[in-house]
Amino acid sequence: MLLVPQLLFTLGLCWFLAALGVYMRDLGQIMALVLTLWFFITPICYPETANLSPAISAVMRQNPLYVLVRGYRAVFLEGHAPEFLPVVKLWAIALAFFFLGHVWFYRLRKSFADVI
């Protein structure tokens, strides 16, 4: 229930970034910063109940990995199923990323040889 949307989301994001990386040579350096920021707005090393400002909490709840981390915590640490509605939203976002990343990559791949 959680692993499949995680893989779909990751694959869609990878397709998008792979195609974009052909045209933007410095994408690796940009992604290092983006991934560091993304790591800290996802409650991985701290509980989501930590004393955070309301603005940060609102941004954190919009993060698709927030639902994924909460779901894994519910299953592995708390011993119950994750909440249904957030998981359905995660599936929708993951499928959207998967299909959009796929379309993006396969539309741009015809011009990869010209750019490289």
Phi, psi and omega in degrees: 000331180252330184290319182296311178295330176296315179292320179296315179299314181295316180295317177298317178295320179294319177300315180298312183289327178296316179292321180292327181295336177294323184267333180247102184294332183268016183298327179299318179289322178294318182293330176300316178292315182298317180294325176296314177297317180297323178299320183278342174265006172251128183285074181267309184265000179218152180287151179291350177272004179298155180287094179244156178293154180301327179294317179292320178297322178294318178294319182297322180290339178278349181284124180297332179285342175300314179295320180295315180295317178298322178295315178295323176296319179298317183287308189274327184260325184257345174075029176220167181289150177290164179297143188289309185299314177298326179291323176296318177296321177298316177300316181296315179294318180296317178295321178297314178298318181300308183290319178293320176296320178297312180298315180302311183296312185286339172284323184272345187293338179295333183258005181299316184295326179291325183280321182283000000 
